[in-house]
Each structure stands twice: as structure tokens, then as C-alpha cells.
Amino acid sequence: MNEFWFYFKMGLDHVINWQNYAHILFIILLTVAYQFNAWKRLLLLITLFTLGHLLAVLMVSYGVVSVSLGMVGFLIAVVIIFTALFNIFTAGKEKRREKMGLLFALSIFLGLLRGLEFAPQFLGAVGQKSKILPILEVALGVEAGQIIVAVIVLIIGTLVQTVFRFNKRDWVLVISSVILGLAIPLLLNHWIF
């Protein structure tokens, strides 16, 4: 049971990490356009992210892929910027629902990227032991961390929209614009060209 909590906490810490805040920014971007009544769609987006993350860690752990971490960091910033722009251009529009496939793809893709980024840390912790169970335990921690971030964003969004009478469109625009501003330095720090 001790090992479970070690790997679960490793996954949780991977998400809720203020020094590498890209994960938090993306979950905020996924969540900001939703309210509690759309929890199933939001949970699906979050779980797709976790599945992408899980798949990437599995592939690196078993030597299927090897990538440059510089390229991964750059692509993570690009996906966050793209998602922020998507939110900005679709805020308050009904056509957003028709474009859910794009958000699903972005969730899986960023999950893959974050898994590729996380895999070396994971491999350092696991060593030569069997990797399947620890990978699943980390994935549970990642999912829990993402759900925690999403619930906090939903609570804050509900308060801002009900107490302060912010309309949903403005809430999405403001938060997505702030995250866009935070993601640009992230892109420049990982610039590969």
C-alpha cells in the first residue's frame, strides 16, 4: 500500500506543480468554458488527457519511443496557446459544441506530450522493477490532480458568474486571455527555432 501512495502522489504532484504549471494551465483552459452540469463532458476531456499521458509513459518505459524534451516543451506551449485561442474565438458561441472533437484531440495530444516529459522522472523512481502497476498508480494520481484543479476552476467560475454577475462568455475570454499571456513566455523559454 505504501508503494501505491508513493506513485499516486507522484502523479498528483506532476499535475499540481507550480514550477511546471503548464498542466494546470491546460486543465483550466479545458474547464473554464463549463459548469457543473456538464461534468460528464469535462470528465471525458480530463480522462482522455490521462489516457494520453498513460500511453506515453508506457511507450517510453518499454523503449517504444524516445524524444527530445526540448521539442516536447515547445509543443506543450503551442498546444496551450492553441487551446487558449480556441476558447477566445469560440467563447459564447453555440458552434463550440460542434468542435468538441478538436478539444478531445488536444487533450489526448497534450496528455501524450506531458507523459513524454514525465517519463524520465518516472523511470528514475521505478528503476528495474515491473512498471505496469506503478504506471497505473501514477495515472490515478494524474487523474485525481486534474479533477481537483477542474473542481476548483468550476467553483471559482460559479462564484464569479453568480456572485459578481460575470457572464460566461466574459469569464471564458478573461481567463483564456490571461493563460494565453502566461503561455507565450513558456513558448519562448522552449523555443526550438
Beta strands, then each sheet from edge to edge (+ up, - down):
end
